[in-house]
Amino acid sequence: MTDLLDLMREPPVTLPVFDALGVIQGEIDETLRLTHPRMAWDRARIELHRHTDGLWMWSVSFHADGRGSGYRVGPKWGHFAKSREDALHWAVDELLTRLESVEGKNADLIRAWARGLA
């Protein structure tokens, strides 16, 4: 979905997916979490990490109302942005897109949290 805020951001840099590049095994530069009050896992998580070439990578994960999706940040996925702010914008966009078909209280909480990050 394209909206006015998308026009203010650099488009994401899409590179081919290469399994050999893997995911980040060490410490992630920044992890944004919407924690669950009782469960061990987060309701939602966005990981942001600066790649060696200076581009920023992102990943998104969520658990809500019997549904879930997620992956760990890394060059393997080909998700890159020119700045941290752009990476966060595209991560929020991806998370909201993944939640489009999910209905329920937890999904609504995640949507509100994600929109507050942008």
MOBEL-V15686 format. One record per pair of residues at least 12 apart in sequence whose ideal C-beta (glycine too) atoms are under 6 Angstrom apart, sorted by the first residue. I is the first residue (numbers start at 1). GAP is how many residues later the second one is. Records with the same first field share a line. If there is no record, write none. Layout:
I: GAP ; GAP
//
This chain:
9: 77 ; 80
10: 72 ; 76
12: 69 ; 78
13: 67
14: 64
15: 63
16: 62
17: 61
21: 54 ; 55
22: 52 ; 54
23: 49 ; 51 ; 53
24: 25 ; 49 ; 50
28: 19 ; 21 ; 45
29: 19 ; 20 ; 21
30: 18
31: 16
32: 14
33: 12
34: 79
41: 22
43: 63 ; 67
44: 18 ; 66
45: 16
46: 14 ; 45
47: 12 ; 26
48: 39
49: 24
51: 24
55: 25
56: 25 ; 28 ; 31
57: 16 ; 22 ; 23
58: 21 ; 29 ; 33
59: 12 ; 13 ; 14
60: 31 ; 34 ; 35
62: 48
64: 38 ; 42 ; 43 ; 46
65: 37 ; 39 ; 41 ; 42
67: 35
69: 29
89: 29
92: 22 ; 25 ; 26
95: 19
96: 18
99: 12
//
